[in-house]
Amino acid sequence: IPAFACAAAFLLHLFSSASAGAMAKPLTDSEKRKQISVRGLAGLGDVAEVRKSFNRHLHFTLVKDRNVATPRDYFFALAHTVRDHLVGRWIRTQQHYYERDPKRIYYLSLEFYMGRTLQNTMVNLGLQNACDEAIYQLGLDLEELEEIEEDAGLGNGGLGRLAACFLDSMATLGLAAYGYGIRYEFGIFNQKIVNGWQVEEADDWLRYGNPWEKARPEYMLPVHFYGRVEHTPDGVKWLDTQVVLAMPYDTPVPGYKNNTVNTMRLWSAKAPNDFKLQDFNVGDYIEAVLDRNLAENISRVLYPNDNFFEGKELRLKQEYFVVASTLQDIIRRFKSSKFGCRDPVRTCFETFPDKVAIQLNDTHPALSIPELMRILVDVEKVDWDKAWEITKKTCAYTNHTVLPEALERWPVSMFEKLLPRHLEIIYAINQRHLDHVAALFPGDVDRLRRMSVIEEGDCKRINMAHLCVIGSHAVNGVARIHSEIVKQSVFKDFYELEPEKFQNKTNGITPRRWLLLCNPGLANTIVEKIGEEFLTDLSQLKKLLPLVSDEVFIRDVAKVKQENKLKFSAFLEKEYKVKINPSSMFDVHVKRIHEYKRQLLNCLHVVTLYNRIKRDPAKAFVPRTVMIGGKAAPGYHMAKLIIKLVTSIGDVVNHDPVVGDRLKVIFLENYRVSLAEKVIPAADLSQQISTAGTEASGTGNMKFMLNGALTIGTMDGANVEMAEEAGAENLFIFGLRVEDVEALDRKGYNAREYYDHLPELKQAVDQISSGFFSPKEPDCFKDIVNMLMHHDRFKVFADYEAYMQCQAQVDQLYRNPKEWTKKVIRNIACSGKFSSDRTITEYAREIWGVEPSDLQIPPPNIPRD
């Protein structure tokens, strides 16, 4: 009896620590499914170990007990617990690379849009169920703890999120790869909507600390700016420079269940101790110390521009800062790549391209080319031609945009002041390049002008894209149609010169985050039918094709979608105080707000739908909840006005009793990675409606496809390949093709023709113009109307009629849930091509000259050979 009493007391203690009522709740279907989930069963030992580790970190790391701990303390205790499982694998991975001395891949990007790390790490290490159970036993809720984590918003949108997906794939494929970027103190701003307008707030994501990063002050490196160049008999010297220190912070990047943990190294700017002090008298000591901020501003904030070039000196400093620190690091690792060795074991650079691949993510790290030349020629005393050969073989360049305003062109005067030696090197590179072109095309002065790195004119500028193309051995676009545009227009002259250099690498997304993590219900439904292999080989989804007409599978897929919609409806009701009809079509348009992405076309459709309901309220309409989300660059007036228009239309539509719940318009505030993970699994319709020839690829389109939304879109970017994979009849394709857009440009686009001939379009535009949606400010949207009528580069009206007809087909299909779900299943089954694993395998084989590996590094608890 005493023993029984002890046990009972222990159980009572255990249960009393659980949150009230948590143990008594019956399991929902999704919770039952979670128990047999792909995440792996939680062994009793694992659960006990996680609980013990959690309590240890709460006590020793956070110095709290359960009486005073806050939910944030619990999040940090769990994060440190999960991190413990990473560390042994991380160290072992790096030991493995030093022993094997493979070719190392360096992915240079000014943006890494990582989002949250906790759940992704648990998924990739197969720890989620053990953590879930342990946290439940401790009386806490795992989902609530996950929500506390700040997004690492070190990116604007597609380019930065692609870099994050690539890191996941490189680790999963066992490549010795490193991501290099800047540790911005403030990431992409937090967006607040105030009276319908975007207001920016600083994203102080580090204010509570970052449990995932490890500072490495022992690898701090100097970066030089300004100064002057002296040509001496001993070579070229860059003198009297101002020095800023680059402090590395390392973040582990785990592969999926293969014990590989790669590194993302982000640099933070620090002022050296003597920074500016020598310029002051002793009495100005305080002023001198305050001035250190000037140096440290370099890594203070991410420029919130997407597809727009801002030629600010601070931005150029950021670009050189990441390049200079990274290249020093790369060369240090190349020279002393024997494990435990800090002394150089390699002094000859002949083998550098065999051991190092540098991938430039757009032109932002373009200075890698002149900087590598400077190190090889000035510091390592390699002769120019040899150095140039090494540089070209090492560097490769990915182009991400065809929009002219996005291409970087730096004023020569700024270079002359900030990076005088690099300007000399760029001039020398350009001279040799133009000599080569002139020899091949004698007398073609116009061609020389078009192909020069230096653009002449009132303000001489350096064309960074031309520098990248000249200094790389491979140049790629990010979708097949984009790569063709790159060859036929953007870099046409360069393609004629070196056609073998140009490639296509269609973008991809990681199925770990964008299916397993964000949509476990769908992942488990698929696992029950075809097993788990698709998580590392997404082409296996083709095995679902025979199930397109399977009644049970159709029901299961539809059920998962409905569960996701109910969950997201509850989230929207809580956040926005709007009652959502969960059986309405969730029509979603989330991406950066930009004219070329044509949120305005979507707005015109919504206004037209609203007018149709008002005109004939008795008619049966397919209910829709239209969700538009995204951030506008703070200085982009038109994009901010578009947000105001969306919110203003929502104010009218959502409060009109005649409309009821047949149409709702919601602007999703502060769209970011963690919000994408909620909305994408719940979406029915994915809007990908950019003007043909403007979206390089898009990756949101792939995320929606994989998560069972149907796409309405133009033949642009990766939509073309999605239609090819799934069959165009399984997407809703409309509008002008690239060749139609070009023909319309030649003829001259006249918006008024469409306005005069399409009564519904005219009505919608007139309502926006007259202040129907902005009664207190009738002229609020005059700039939008003026742009649409007189200088719309993206031809919104030209696609309006086709878009409306296509949306009618969407409605028609949605009335037949079974046929809709069949198309959904076909889309999911055909989305295998759009895995970032496939993309990275192509980069590895065709650009970097390395082979992916499925070798499993032994886990830390198993002795090494």
N, C-alpha and C positions, 0 to 999 in steps of 0.2 A: 504493500500500500504506500509506504513512504516513497518508493521509487516511482510509482505511478503518479503520486502527487507532484514530485519534482518534474516529471515529464509534462504533466498537465500545466504546471506553472510556466514551464519553458514555452509551451505552445501558446498559452495565453499571452505571454510577453511578446512572442513573435507576431501574433495576430493583432495585438493592441497597437503595435507600431505601424500596422498597415493603415492606409487612409480609410476613413469610416465608410463602411458599405462596400469597399472595393472587392473584398473576398466573396461577398455574398451574391454579386451580380452573375446571372447566367451568361454563358459565353454566346456572343453573336456568331453568325455564320462565318464572318470574316476572321473572327478570333479563332474559331475552330480550324479554319483553313490555315491560319498562321502557325498552328501547332504542327502541321505536317508540311511546313514550308520549305522552300528551296534554301532558306538561310541556314539550314542545318539544325538537327536536334540539339537541344542543350543538355549536355551530360551533367549529372548531379555534381561531379567534381568541379566542372567549369563554373557552375552557378555559385557554389560555395567559395571558390577562389575569387570570383568577381566581387562577391559581397565583402569578403575579407579585405581585398585590395581597396575597394571603395571606402570602407570604414577607416582603413589605414591612411589613405590620402586625405580624407576629411579631417582626420586628427593631426597628422604630421605635416601635410603640405599646406592645408588651409587653416590649421590651428583653430578648429571649431569642434563643437559636439552637436548632437541632434537638437539640443535645447535652443541653440542660438543660430544654427545654420540657416541660411536663406536658400531659396530654390537655385539661385546662381551658384552658391557654394556646392550644391548637389551636382549641378552641371559640371563644374570644374573637377569635382572628385571623380565623376564618371569619365570625363575626358582624360584625366591623368591615368585612370585605370586602363582605359583602352590604349593610351599612348605607351604604357608599359609593354603591351603586347607587340607594339611596333618596333621598339628600340633594338631588341636582340636581332630581329630580322634586318633592320636597317644597317646595323654594324656588320652583320654577316654578309649582306649584299655587297657592301663596299669592299670588304675583305676579298670576296669572290672576284670582283672586278679587278682589284689590284693583282691577284694571283694569275688571272687569265689574260690580263692586259688586252682587252678587246678594243675595237675602234669605238670611241666615245662620241655620242651625239649631243650637240649643244643646241637647244632650241631657245633662240633669243627673241624675246617679246617684251614690249613696253606694257603689255597687259596680260594678266592671268586672272580670269573671272572665276574664282574657285568655288564661291558659295560657302556652304557649311561643310565641316569636315567630319564631325562625330559619326553620323549615320553612315556616311560613305566608307569610313574606316572599318566600322563594325561589319558592314556588308562584305567588303573586300577581304577581311580576315576571317569571315565566317563566325563572327562573335555575336550577331544580333540577338539570337534567341537566348543565349546565356545571359546577356546583359538585360534583356527584357524581363526574364524570369527573376534574376537577382534583384533588379530595381523594384519589381512588383512585390517580392518578398520583403523588401525594405519599406514598403508602404508608399512608394513613389510611382509616378507615371512617366515612362520613358519618353513618350511623345511630348509631354510638357517640358521635360528637360531639354530635348532636342530643339524646341522652339526658342529656348533662351540664347542659343548660340548666335553670335553676330555673323552675317554673311561676310566673307572676305571679298569685298566688291572692288577688286583691283582691275577692273575692266569696264568698258562701256557697253559692250554687247557681243555680237557674233565673233569678232576677232579674238577677244579675250577669253570667251567661253570655249572656243575651238582649241585654244592653247591648253586649257584645263583638261578637255577631253583627250587631247593628244598625250598629255602627261600620263593619264590613266592607262591609255592603250600601250604606251611605250613600256611602262612597268609590267603590264599584263603580258606583253610579248617578250619580256626578259631582255629588253635592249638596255645597254649601259648608257642611259640618257639623263640629261640634266636640263631643267628649265631655269633660265636666268632672266631676272627682271628687276623691278624696283619695289622696295617695301614702302609703298605710299602710306604716310601716316593717316591721310584721309583718302578714302576710296571714292567711288562714284557717289555723288551726293544723294542724300535721302530726299525723296520727292514728297512734298505735302501739297494737297490741293486746297486752296483757300479762295472761297467765292468763285470756284471754277477755274482759277488760275494756278499754274505750277509755281510753287515757291521752293527754293533749294535750301536744304539744311546740310551742314557739314556732317560727313559720315565718320564719326569718331570711333571707328571699329575696334581700336586698340585700347579704349579707355579702361576696360577691365582686365587687360592682358590677353595674351594669345597662348593657350596651352600647347599648341602644336609646333611652335617654332623654337629653334635653339640658336641663340646668338653665338657667333664664332669670332670674338674679338682677336683671337690669335691669327686670323687670316685677313685682318684689316689691310687695305691697300691704298696707296696714294693715287689720286687722279689730278691731272694738271690742266689748268686753264690759262688763257691770256698769254702774256710773255712775248718773247721775240725769238726769231730764228737766226742762228749764226752758222755760216758755212765755213768750216775750218779744214786744214789739211787732214785732220783726224776724222773728218766726217761732219755731219750736220748736227748741231746742238740746239735744243729747244730750251731757252734760258729765261730766268726771272719770272717763272710761272707762279700762279697762285695755286696752292695745293688744297684739295678737299679729300678727306679720308672716306673710303667706302667700307662700311661694316657689314659683313654677310650675316644673314639670318637664314637658317636651313629649315625647311619643312619637309617631312617625309611624305612620299607618294607611293602608297602600296598598290601592287598589282593584285589581280583577283585570284585569291587562294593559291598563289604560287610562291609565297614567302619572299618574293622580290620587293624591296622597298627602295625606290629611287629618291633623288633629292631635287627639290626646287630651291634654288638659292636666290634670295632677294636682297638687294643692296640698300643700305640706309646711309645717308650722308652725315658725316660728322666733321666738325671743324677741328683742325689740328690745334694743339695747345698754344702754339705761337701765332695762331691766325689773327692777323691784323694788329697784334700787340705791339710789334715793332714800330707801327705807325703812330703810336700814341705816347705822350709823356706819361709819367707815373700817375699824375693826377687824373688821367683819363682812363684809368683801369676799368672802371664800371662800364663806360661807353665801349671799350674794346671788347669786353666779355659779351655785352649785348650784341655786338656786331657779328658774333659767331653765327647768329641766326641766318645771315646772308648765305653762308656755306650750307647750312643744314636745310634751307628752304628747298634745295634740289629734290629731296625725296619727300617733301611735305604733302603734295597733293597731286592726284591724277587729273590730267586735263580731260574735262567731260565732253570731248568732241568725238563724234562718230561720223566717219566719212566727210570730215572737213579738216583742212589744214590750217593750223593757227601758227603763224611764223614768229612766235615769241622767243626771246633769248633764253628764258628759263626752260622752255621745252627743248631747245637745242642742247642746253646743258644736261638735261635729263638723258637725252639720247646718247650724248658722248659719255656721260657718267656710267651708264649701264654697260656700254661697249668697252670702255677702257678698263674697268674693274674686271669684267668677265674675261677679256682676252689675257690679262695678266694671270688670272686664275687658271685658264685653259693651258697656258704655256708652262706655268709652274707644274701642273699635273702631268703634262706631256713630258717634261724634263725629268721628273722624279716619280715615275709611275711604278716603282717597285714598292711593295707593301712595307710600311714602316720606315720608308727612306725619305729623307728630306733633301738629300744632296742630289744634284742633277746627275742622272745616269745617261741622259740623251743630250747631246750638244749639237748634233747634225739635224737640220730641219728637212732633209730629203724625204724622211718618212712621215712628216707632219700630216699630209692629207690621207695617209693610210691609217692614221690613228685618231684623227679629228675630223668631224663633220660639223659645220656651223650652218644652221638653218635660220634665215632672216625672215621673221614673221612680219611681212610688209616692209615698207622702206624705213620704218622707225629705227631699226638697228643698222641702217646702211653704212654708218661710219665704221663698222667692223672692217670694211674693205680698206680704206686708207689707214686705219689704225694698225691693222695687221701688217700692212706694207711698212708703216713707220717703225714698228718694232723690229721687223726682219731686216730692213735696210739700215736704219740709224743705230739700233741697239745691238742686234745680232750680227751686223756686218755681212749680211747676205747680199749678193749683187742683185741689181734691180730686176733683170729678166727672170732670174731664178725665183726671187721673192714673188714676182707677179704670177708665175706659174703655180707656185704653192698656194697663193691667195685664191686664185680662180678655182683650183681643184678642191679647196677646202669649203668655200662659201657656196650656198645655193639660196635662191630668193623666191618667196611666195608672194604673188600679187593678189591683193584682196579687193580691188575696186577699179572701175573704169570711169568713175565720176571725176571730171577734171579738177573740181574744187578740192578733191581729197588728196591729189598727188602733191608730194612735198617738194617745194622749191624754195631753198634758203637764199637770202640775200648774200652776195659775195662779201659785202662790207661787214656783215655780222661774223662770218667765218674768219675774216682777216683779223678781227679783234680777238675773238674767242679761241680760235684754233688755227693760228697762223701756219704752223707746219703742215697741217692737214690740207689747207688750201693749196699750198705748193704741190703736195702729192697729188691732189685731185687734178690740178692743171697738167701735171706731168702724165698722169693716166690718160687724160682727155687728149693731149697732144699726140701720144702714141696711137691712140684709138683712131683719131681723125686722119693721121698719116696712113694708117691701114685702109680706112674707108676710101681715102682719096686715090690710093694706088689701085683699088678695085673698080672705082667709079670715077675715072679722071674727068675733071671739068664739071662734075655735078655739085655745084656750090650749094644748091638748095638742100640736097641730101645731107651735106656736111652740117648745115645749120640745124636741120631737123634732128640729127643724131648726136649733136654735141651735148656734153654734160653741162656746159656753161651756156645759159641762154642770154643772149645779148639783148640790149634794150635800155630804157631809161634806168632801170635798176637791174644790174647783172644778177642772175640767179643761178644756183646750182640745182640741177634736176636730179633728185636723189634716185628716182626710178631708173634713169639712164645709167647712173653709177652702179646700181645693183645689177642691171642686166649685163653690163660690160665686165663687172668683177666677179660674176658667178659662173659656175659650169652648168647650172640647171636653173631654169625659170619656169614656174608653174602657175597656172590659174587654178581655181578651186571648184570648178564644175565644167563639164565638157563644153557647154555653150560659151561660158566665160573664157575658157582657154582659147577657143576659136576667135573670139572678139579680140583677145590679147594679141594673137598672131596677125589677124587681118586688119586691125586698126591701131590699137594703143602702141604696140611695138612692131608695127609692120616692117619698117626699115631694118630693125635688128633681126627679125625673123628671116628676112631675105638674106641677111649676112651670115647668120648661123642657125639654120632651121633645126639642127640636131639638138640644140640647147633647150628647146621649148617642149614642155610636157603638160599633161593635165593630171591633177590629183583631186578628184571629187571629194569634198569634205565628208566627214562622218561624225557621229555622236557616240559616246560610250553607253552601251546597253546596261552597264551596271547602275549608273546614276539614273539614266533616263528610262529604265523599265523596272529593274529589280528594286531599286531604292524607292522610286516615286510611285510605283504602281504594283505593289506586291500581289494584289488580288489577280491582276492579269498575268503576272509572271508565273504564279502558282497554277493558274488555269492552263497555261501553256505547258508547264512542267509535267502536269498530270497526263498530257497527251503525247509529248515527244521527248521527255527527259530534260536534263539540265544543260546539255552540251551547247545549246544555242547562246548561252551567256558568254562564251568565249569564241563562238563561231556562229555569228548571227545568220549566216546563209542557211543554217539548219531550220530556220523558220519556214522554209519551202515545204517542209514535211506537214505543215498545216493545210496546204492546198487541197488535199483530198477531203478535208473536214469542212470545206466552205458550205456544203449543203447538209451537214450533220446537225439534226434538230437539237440534240443535247448540247453540242458545242456552241451552236448559235445562241441557245438560251443562256449558257454559262457566260459567254462573252458579253451579252446584253446585260446580264445581271451585275457583272463587275462594273460596267459603265454606269449603271443606275446607282450602285453603291457609291461610286466616286462622285457622281453628281449630287447625291444627297449630302455627302460629307462636305463638298465645296459650297453647296447652298447654305448649310449651317454656318460655315466660315463667313460667307458673304453677309448673312443676316446679322451675325455678331459684329463684323467689322463696319458694315455700311448701313445697317438698320434698314435694309431693303428686303421685302418678302419676295423670295424667288420661287417661281414655279419649277420644281425639279423635273417635271416631265416636258418642259419646253426644250426647244433645241438650243444647246449652248453653242453660240456662234462667237468664236474667239479670234481676236486680232491683236496679238501682243508682240511688240518689237520696238526698237527705237522709233521715236516720232520724227518722220522725215518726209518731205514732199514726195520723194521717189517711191516710198513704201505705200503711198496713196491711201492713208487713213481717210482722206477726203472722199474717195470713191465709196468707201464703206458708209460714211456719213450721208452721202446722197441716197444710197440704198435705204438707210434707216428712215430718212425723211420721207422718201417715196412710200415705203411700207406704212408709215404713220398716216400719210394722206389717204392711202387706199382704205385703211381701217376706218378713218373718219368719214370717208365718202360712202362706205357701205358697211355699217357696223353689224348688220345682221349676217353678213357672209362668214363662212367658216375659214379662219386663217390658221396656219400652223404657228403655234406660239413660239416666240424666240426671246432668248435673253442674249443681247448683244454685249459682249465685253471687249473693250478696247483698253490697252494698257501700254505704257512705255514712257521713257524719259525724253525730254527735249533738251538739246544743248542750251545752257543758260543764255547764250547770246543769239539764239536762233529765233527771231521774232515770229516767223511764220509757223514754226513747229509749236511754239507756245500758244499761238492763236488757235491752232488745230485742237489742242487739248481743251481750251476754253469752249470751242464749238461743240466738241463731244459732250462736255459736262452740261452745256446749255441745252442741247437737244435732249439729253437725259432728264433735265429738270422739267421740260415741257411734257415729254412722252410719259415719264413715270408717274406724273400727277394728274394725268387725264383719265377721268373715270370711264369714258367711252372705250378707251384702249384696254383698261383692266390689266390682266396678266398676260395678254396676248403679245405684248411687246415691252421689253424693259431694256434700258441702256445703262450700262455701268462702266465708269472709268475706273480701272484697277490701279489704285494709287501705289506708287513706289514699286513698280515691277522690277523684280530681281530674281536671282537663281532660286531662292527658297520659295518664292511665290510661283514661279514657273513650275516647280515640282508639285504644286497643288492644283494649278489650273489645267495643265496639259492633260493629266489623266481623266479630267472631267469633261473635256471638250468634245462636242459632236462634229463641229465644222471648223476647219482651220483656214484662215484667210491669208493667202500668199499672193497678193495682187499688185506687185510692183510692175511698172512699165517694162515690157520686154526689152532686155538688153541692159538693165540697170542694176539688178541684184546679182552680185557675183555668184553666190551659191545659195545662202540661207542655210541655217541648221535647225531653226525652229520648225520648219516644214517637215524635217525628218523625225523630230521628237513627237509631233502630233501624229504622224503616220504610224510610228511604232506603238503609240498608245491608243490607237483605235479611233482617231478622228478622220473624217474624210476631208480632202483638200479642195477648196475652190481657189483657182489660181490661173495666172497667165503662164505662157510658155517661156519662163525665165529661170535663170539659175538652175538649181538642182531639181526644180519642178519637172523639167524636161525629162530627166533620168528617172524620176519617180513615176511619171506617166508611162515611160518605156518599161519599167520593171513590173508595174501593177496592171498595165493596160490603160490607155487614155480613157476608156469607157468607165473605169473605176475611180476616176477623179472628175472634178467639174472644171474643165478647161475652157477658158473663154478669151476673147480679145485679140488685139493685134499681136502678130509675131514680130521678131526682130526686123525681118525684111519689110514688113508693112510699116513699121515705125520709120525705117530709113526712107521708104517711098513717100510717106507723109511729110517727112522733113524736107525732101526735095520739092514736093508740091507746095508746101507751106501749110502748116496746121492752122485752121481757122475755127476757133472755139464757138464763135457766134452761129456758124452753120448748124452745129448740133443743138445749140440753145434754141434756135428758131424752129427746128424741125421736130423736137422731142418735147411734147407738152408737159410730161411729168418732170423732166429735167428742168424745164423753164420754171415750173411752179416751185420746185425745191430751191433752186438758186434764188428766185425772187423772195422766198420766205427768209432765207439766210440774209439776203441783202437788205430787206425792209425792216429787220429787227423783230420778226415774229418770234425768234428764239432768244432775243435779247431786248425785251421791251423797254428796260430802263436805259439801255445804251443802243439805240437803233443803228448807229453807225459802227458798232463794235467789230463786225466782220467784213467791213468794206474792203480791207486789204486782201482777204481771202477771195472774195468775189472778183475783185480787180485782177488778181493773179490768174484765177481760173479763166477769166474772159479774155485776157490780153497777153499774158506772158507765162503760160503754163508749159514748162519744159517737159512735163511728164504726162501730158495729153489725157487728163482725167475724163473729159467729155467724150473723147473718141472711143473709149471702152465702156461707157455708161450703158448703152442699149444692150450690148452683148452680156454685160454683167447682170443686168436685171433679168434677162431671159434665162441666164444660167442659174440665178438664185431661184427662179420659178421651178427649175428642174430639181433643185435641192429640196424645195418644199414638197414637191410631188413624191420624191423618193422617201422623205422622212415620214410621210403618211403611211408607208409600208415598212414597219420596223424590221420585219424578217429580211426583206430584200436589202434594206439599209445595212443590217448587221452582216449580211453575206459580203457586201462590198468592203465593210470594215475588216472582216477576217482576211479577205484577199489582200488588202493593203498591208496588214500586219505580216502576212505570210511572205510578201514581196519586198519587205523593208530591209532584208539582210544586207544588201549592198551598202547601206548607209551607216554601217558601223565604223567608228574611228579605228578599229582594229584593222579593217581592210585598208583604210586610207594609209595608216602608218606602215603596214606591210609593204605597200607600194612605194612609199617614200624610202623605206629601208632598202629595198632591192634595187630601185631604179634611180635613186639620187644619192643615198648615203653609202651604198655598197656594203651593207651588212645584212645578216640573215636573222629573222626573229628566232627565238629559242623557246622551247616548251620545257626546258630543264627546270626542275624544281630544286631550289636551294633548300637544304635540310633546315627544318625549323630549329629555333634556339635550344629546345630541350633534347635534341638528338645530337650526339657528338659528331664533329666533322671528321671526314676521312683523314 
